[in-house]
Amino acid sequence: MGSVERHKQVRAYRGLMPSAGRPSVAWREDRVRFWTVIARGVKTEDACSAAGVSGPVGFRWFRHAGGVNPCLPDEVSGRYLSFPEREDIAVWHAQGAGIREIARRLGRAPSTVSRELRRNASTRTYKLDYRASTAQWHAERRARRPKTAKLVDNPRLRACVQARLSGDVTDAGGNQVGPKGPAWKGRNKPHRGDRGWVTAWSPEQIARRLPVEFPDDEDMRISHEAIYQALYVEGRGALKRELVACLRTGRALRVPRARSRQKAWAHVTDKVLLSERPAEAEDRAVPGHWEGDLVIGLKRSAIGTLVERTTRFTMLVHLPREEGYGVVPRTKNGPALAGYGAITMKNALARTMTTLPEQLRRSLTWDRGKELSAHPAFTVETDIPVYFADPHSPWQRGTNENTNGLLRQYFPKGTDLSRWNSEELQAVAAVFNNRPRKTLGWRTPAEVFTKQLRSLPPASVATTD
């Protein structure tokens, strides 16, 4: 039998197989490693390095899966040939070993080896060459047997789910109300922009409500996870991808559970945790320990607040817009022009706190915000150690949190705080510092702070002006 006839026979045995494109650049075990690392909450780029694949490949896997872990088992069943076995088959076959000899070495049936050589051989060459990489690609592609989603087979169920996700909000007269929202671009919800008004039932609410509305119709049943996968996973369901904007979070991709439990607090190391702060700051007996945070306003405006723990003396930090704000388009990882970028914040705090004598600037306790990520440079310039409170623990900076709440009388939420200049902020701070406090025996913070200043050596005395 000639090679042409044999080639035709093998093609007939394999069946009509359209081109599936080029072979994958990574195998199943690479995907398993990738998603295992992702499940631990690691960033996608770090998961790519751990899996040994390039960044674009890993990001494409994550995007196509919608952030949903496919839950691949660690190992393939022993009944299937593995990639190392296919490599052995390719080497021995190239050396001229027979099918039965290869099967004996592998510990497999001869029919398994024969079928492997015919079914998964390369079809892009004149001869049916067997390559392990191509064979593995064919096997993995053939092993995909996606089950048809329930929402695809049941149009009535799909329409019911979609109506509860994206139904219109209407008034008493049946007229649609509310904004339409921005056009879908495959990204997360717009930053501080209007979102479309829809009924926006959660997938769990939909899944739990169906048995109530259709108690006798078993076809009208679906799990909330199936709805999530229909929205997030590419090609998984019949729901349109833009319906993710109807979810509460509006995320275009699902965030891995372990990743959602952590924050990108790379600037907070073990040395600057609150537990490392001197014990003298706890009982407020020694002055000079400060608490700080930001009061956020409209259009990314902010005011820095500093409160001394012992005297309750308040200082407000002016954070004007940087040059180019509102003119230079916002770019990812671009310059922080809103006024409280890391370098800008560091410089503003340094200018404010260096007006104090050294004995009254012993430490600064801050929230976990990234605006103070340049704290090492701040400490070098001012000799003031910085400590960060624990996550979701505002009571560890109770004095500052209480002061920020009182400041909202002058700087309400939803207002542009950048319109106030430094002199106006100092006027508000003076009002605060001249209010009598019950915790100070009805003395004012300015009186107690001034007393502390006068108790210092003459060379270190500063003013409260």
C-alpha positions in Angstrom: 0.0 0.0 0.0 1.4 3.4 -1.0 1.7 6.3 1.4 -1.1 8.2 -0.4 -3.6 5.3 0.1 -2.5 4.8 3.7 -2.8 8.6 4.3 -6.4 8.4 3.0 -7.2 5.5 5.2 -6.0 7.2 8.3 -7.9 10.4 7.4 -11.1 8.3 7.0 -10.4 6.6 10.3 -9.9 9.9 12.1 -12.9 11.5 10.5 -13.2 14.9 8.9 -11.3 17.2 11.3 -11.3 20.9 10.5 -8.3 23.0 11.3 -8.2 23.9 15.0 -5.4 26.4 14.6 -1.9 26.2 15.9 -1.1 23.9 18.9 -1.3 25.4 22.3 1.8 26.9 23.9 1.1 25.3 27.2 -0.4 22.0 28.3 -3.0 20.9 30.8 -0.6 20.7 33.7 0.4 24.3 33.1 -3.3 25.3 33.4 -3.6 23.3 36.6 -0.6 25.1 38.1 -1.9 28.4 36.9 -5.4 28.1 38.4 -4.0 26.5 41.6 -1.9 29.7 42.2 -4.8 31.9 41.2 -7.0 30.2 43.9 -4.5 31.3 46.5 -5.2 34.9 45.7 -2.0 35.6 43.7 -2.0 38.2 41.0 -2.4 37.0 37.4 1.1 38.0 36.4 2.7 36.2 39.4 0.5 33.1 38.6 1.9 33.2 35.0 5.5 33.1 36.4 4.6 30.2 38.7 3.0 28.2 35.9 5.9 28.9 33.5 3.8 30.6 30.8 4.0 34.0 29.4 1.9 36.9 30.6 -0.4 37.2 27.6 -1.2 33.5 27.7 -2.2 33.6 31.4 -4.2 36.8 31.1 -6.0 35.2 28.1 -6.8 32.1 30.2 -8.2 34.3 33.0 -10.2 36.5 30.6 -11.7 33.6 28.6 -12.7 31.8 31.9 -14.2 35.0 33.2 -12.1 34.6 36.3 -14.0 31.4 37.1 -11.7 28.5 38.1 -12.4 25.5 35.8 -11.4 23.2 38.7 -9.2 20.9 36.7 -8.1 17.8 38.6 -4.4 17.6 39.4 -3.8 14.4 37.5 -5.4 12.9 34.5 -6.9 9.4 34.9 -4.3 6.6 34.3 -6.5 5.2 31.6 -5.3 8.0 29.3 -1.9 8.5 27.9 0.1 11.3 29.6 2.4 13.8 27.8 5.6 12.0 29.1 4.3 8.7 27.7 3.6 10.4 24.3 7.2 11.7 24.3 8.4 8.1 24.9 6.2 6.9 22.0 7.6 9.6 19.7 11.2 8.7 20.5 10.8 5.0 20.2 8.7 5.3 17.1 11.4 7.4 15.5 14.0 4.8 16.4 12.0 2.2 14.5 10.6 0.2 17.5 7.4 -1.7 16.7 4.0 -1.1 18.2 4.2 -4.2 20.4 7.6 -3.3 21.6 6.5 0.3 22.5 3.4 -1.1 24.2 5.6 -3.5 26.3 7.9 -0.8 27.4 5.0 1.5 28.4 3.0 -1.2 30.0 0.1 -0.5 27.7 -2.0 -2.5 25.3 -0.7 -2.7 21.7 -4.1 -1.4 20.5 -3.7 1.7 22.6 -0.3 2.5 21.0 -1.6 1.7 17.5 -4.7 3.9 18.0 -2.5 6.7 19.4 -0.2 6.7 16.4 -3.1 6.9 13.9 -5.4 9.2 15.7 -3.1 11.8 17.0 -0.4 12.0 14.3 0.4 15.2 12.6 -1.9 15.9 9.6 0.0 19.0 8.4 2.7 17.0 6.7 2.7 14.6 3.7 3.8 11.7 6.0 1.8 11.0 9.2 4.7 12.0 11.5 4.0 11.5 15.2 5.1 14.4 17.4 4.4 14.3 21.2 3.4 18.0 21.3 0.9 17.7 18.4 -0.5 14.5 19.8 -1.0 16.0 23.2 -2.8 19.0 21.6 -5.1 16.7 19.6 -5.9 14.7 22.8 -6.7 17.7 24.9 -8.8 19.2 22.2 -10.7 16.0 21.7 -11.3 15.5 25.4 -13.3 18.7 25.7 -16.9 17.7 25.8 -18.7 20.8 27.1 -22.2 20.1 28.3 -24.9 22.3 26.8 -25.9 24.9 29.3 -29.4 24.7 30.7 -30.1 28.3 29.7 -29.3 27.4 26.1 -31.7 24.5 25.9 -34.5 26.3 27.8 -35.5 29.7 26.2 -38.3 30.2 28.7 -35.9 29.9 31.6 -33.4 32.1 29.9 -36.0 34.8 29.3 -37.1 34.6 32.9 -33.6 35.0 34.3 -32.7 37.8 31.9 -35.9 39.7 32.8 -35.0 39.6 36.5 -31.5 40.7 35.8 -32.0 43.5 33.4 -35.7 44.4 33.7 -36.7 48.0 33.4 -37.5 50.2 36.3 -40.8 51.9 35.7 -43.0 54.4 37.6 -46.7 54.0 38.5 -47.7 54.7 35.0 -45.5 52.0 33.5 -43.0 54.5 32.1 -39.3 53.6 32.2 -37.3 55.8 34.6 -33.6 56.2 35.4 -30.5 56.6 33.4 -29.6 54.2 30.6 -26.0 53.9 31.7 -22.8 53.8 29.6 -22.3 51.6 26.6 -20.9 48.2 27.4 -17.1 48.0 26.6 -16.2 44.8 28.3 -14.9 46.6 31.4 -15.9 47.1 35.0 -18.6 49.6 36.0 -17.7 53.3 35.3 -15.8 55.1 38.0 -18.3 57.3 39.9 -20.6 57.4 36.8 -24.3 56.6 36.4 -25.2 53.0 36.0 -28.4 51.8 34.2 -31.4 51.4 36.4 -32.6 47.8 36.2 -34.3 45.3 38.4 -30.9 43.8 39.2 -31.9 40.7 41.1 -28.9 38.7 42.3 -28.4 35.2 40.8 -29.2 33.7 44.2 -32.5 35.7 44.5 -33.4 34.4 41.0 -32.6 30.8 41.8 -34.4 30.9 45.1 -37.5 32.6 43.7 -38.1 30.3 40.7 -39.4 27.4 42.9 -41.8 29.8 44.5 -43.2 31.1 41.2 -43.1 27.8 39.4 -43.7 25.1 42.1 -44.9 22.5 39.6 -42.5 23.1 36.7 -39.2 21.3 37.3 -37.8 22.8 34.1 -37.8 26.2 35.7 -34.9 25.4 38.0 -31.3 26.7 37.9 -28.6 27.2 40.4 -27.1 30.6 41.1 -23.6 29.4 40.1 -25.0 28.4 36.7 -26.2 32.0 36.2 -22.8 33.4 37.3 -21.0 31.1 34.8 -23.4 32.0 32.0 -22.5 35.6 32.6 -18.7 35.3 33.2 -17.4 32.3 31.2 -17.0 32.9 27.5 -19.3 30.8 25.4 -20.7 29.0 28.5 -24.3 30.3 28.4 -26.9 32.1 26.4 -26.8 35.3 28.5 -25.2 38.3 27.0 -21.9 39.4 28.5 -23.0 42.9 29.0 -25.5 41.7 31.6 -22.7 41.5 34.1 -23.3 45.3 34.4 -26.6 44.4 36.1 -24.9 42.6 39.0 -24.3 44.5 42.2 -20.6 44.8 41.7 -20.7 45.4 38.0 -17.5 43.4 37.5 -16.7 42.1 34.0 -14.6 39.3 35.6 -15.1 37.3 38.7 -12.5 38.0 41.4 -11.1 34.9 43.0 -12.3 34.5 46.5 -8.8 34.4 48.1 -7.9 37.6 46.2 -11.0 39.4 47.3 -10.1 38.8 50.9 -6.8 40.6 50.6 -5.7 44.1 49.7 -2.7 45.4 47.7 -0.9 46.6 50.8 2.6 46.0 49.6 3.7 49.3 51.3 2.8 47.9 54.7 5.6 45.7 56.0 6.0 43.9 59.4 8.1 46.8 60.7 5.4 49.4 60.3 2.4 47.5 61.8 0.6 49.0 64.7 1.9 46.3 67.0 5.4 47.8 66.6 4.3 51.3 67.8 5.8 52.3 71.1 3.7 51.4 74.1 3.8 54.9 75.4 1.4 55.9 72.7 -1.3 53.7 74.0 -2.1 55.5 77.3 -1.7 59.0 75.7 0.5 60.0 78.6 3.3 61.1 76.3 2.4 63.8 73.7 3.8 63.7 70.2 2.0 60.7 68.8 -0.3 61.6 65.9 -3.1 59.9 63.9 -3.8 60.8 60.3 -6.1 60.1 57.4 -7.8 61.7 54.4 -11.2 63.3 54.1 -12.3 62.5 50.5 -14.5 64.8 48.5 -16.0 65.0 45.0 -13.8 64.6 41.9 -11.0 63.0 43.8 -10.4 65.9 46.0 -9.1 65.4 49.6 -7.9 67.1 52.7 -5.3 65.6 55.0 -6.1 65.5 58.7 -3.6 65.1 61.6 -4.7 64.7 65.3 -2.4 64.5 68.3 -3.5 61.7 70.6 -2.9 63.4 73.9 -4.0 67.0 73.3 -6.5 66.3 70.5 -4.8 69.2 68.6 -5.8 69.1 64.9 -3.8 70.1 61.8 -5.3 70.2 58.3 -3.1 69.5 55.3 -3.8 71.4 52.1 -3.7 69.1 49.1 -4.2 71.2 45.9 -4.5 69.8 42.5 -1.3 69.1 40.6 -0.6 71.0 37.3 -2.4 69.3 34.4 -5.3 68.0 36.4 -8.4 68.0 34.2 -6.3 68.7 31.1 -4.1 65.7 30.9 -6.2 62.5 30.2 -6.2 60.0 33.0 -3.9 57.1 32.1 -3.3 53.8 33.9 -0.2 54.0 36.2 0.1 57.6 35.1 1.0 60.6 37.3 -1.3 61.2 40.3 -2.6 64.7 39.6 -5.6 64.8 42.0 -3.4 66.1 44.8 -2.8 63.1 47.1 -0.4 60.9 45.2 2.3 59.2 47.2 5.0 61.8 46.5 2.7 64.7 46.9 1.3 63.4 50.1 4.7 62.8 51.5 5.8 66.3 50.7 2.7 67.9 52.1 2.9 66.0 55.4 6.6 66.7 55.7 6.0 70.5 55.3 3.2 70.4 57.9 4.8 68.2 60.6 8.3 69.7 60.4 6.9 72.9 61.9 6.6 71.0 65.2 9.4 70.6 67.7 11.1 67.2 67.6 9.6 66.2 71.0 6.1 66.6 69.6 6.5 64.4 66.5 7.3 61.0 67.9 5.2 58.8 65.6 2.4 58.9 63.0 -0.4 56.3 62.7 -2.1 56.1 59.4 -4.8 54.2 57.6 -3.9 51.5 55.1 -4.3 53.9 52.1 -1.8 53.9 49.4 -1.4 57.7 49.6 1.3 57.1 52.2 3.1 54.4 50.4 6.2 56.7 50.3 6.4 56.5 54.1 10.1 55.3 54.1 11.1 58.6 52.4 8.9 60.6 54.8 10.6 58.9 57.8 14.0 59.7 56.4 13.2 63.4 55.8 11.3 64.0 59.1 12.6 61.3 61.5 9.0 60.5 62.3 8.3 56.7 62.2 5.0 55.7 60.5 2.8 52.9 61.6 -0.3 51.5 59.9 -3.5 50.3 61.5 -4.8 46.8 61.0 -7.2 46.2 58.0 -10.8 47.2 58.7 -10.0 48.5 62.2 -10.9 52.2 62.3 -11.2 52.1 66.1 -7.4 51.8 66.3 -7.3 55.4 65.1 -10.4 56.5 67.0 -9.3 60.0 67.7 -8.8 60.7 64.0 -12.0 59.0 62.9 -14.0 61.0 65.4 -12.3 64.2 64.2 -13.0 63.4 60.5 -16.7 62.9 61.4 -16.8 66.3 63.0 -15.1 67.9 60.0 -17.9 66.7 57.7 -19.9 69.6 59.1 -17.6 71.9 57.2 -16.6 69.5 54.4 -19.7 67.4 53.5 -19.5 64.4 51.4 -20.2 64.9 47.7 -18.6 68.4 47.7 -15.4 69.5 45.9 -12.8 70.0 48.7 -10.2 71.4 46.3 -11.9 74.8 46.3 -10.7 75.6 49.8 -7.2 77.1 50.1 -4.7 76.7 52.9 -5.8 79.8 54.9 -9.4 78.6 55.0 -8.3 75.2 56.2 -6.3 76.8 59.0 -9.3 78.8 60.0 -11.4 75.6 60.4 -8.6 73.9 62.3 -8.4 76.9 64.6 -12.2 76.6 65.3 -11.6 72.9 66.2 -8.6 73.6 68.4 -10.5 76.3 70.4 -13.5 74.1 71.3 -13.5 72.9 74.9 -13.4 69.1 75.2 -14.9 67.0 77.9 -12.0 64.6 77.8 -9.6 67.5 78.4 -11.5 68.7 81.5 -13.3 71.3 79.3 -10.0 72.8 78.3 -9.4 73.4 74.6 -6.9 71.4 72.5 -5.0 74.7 71.8 -4.6 75.4 75.5 -3.3 71.9 76.3 -1.0 71.9 73.3 0.4 75.3 74.2 1.1 74.0 77.7 3.0 71.1 76.2 5.0 73.5 74.1 5.9 75.7 77.0 7.1 72.7 79.0 9.8 71.9 76.3 13.3 73.2 76.5 13.6 76.9 75.2 15.5 75.9 72.1 12.7 73.6 70.9 9.7 75.9 71.5 7.4 76.5 68.5 4.1 78.3 68.1 0.6 77.1 67.3 0.0 79.9 64.8 
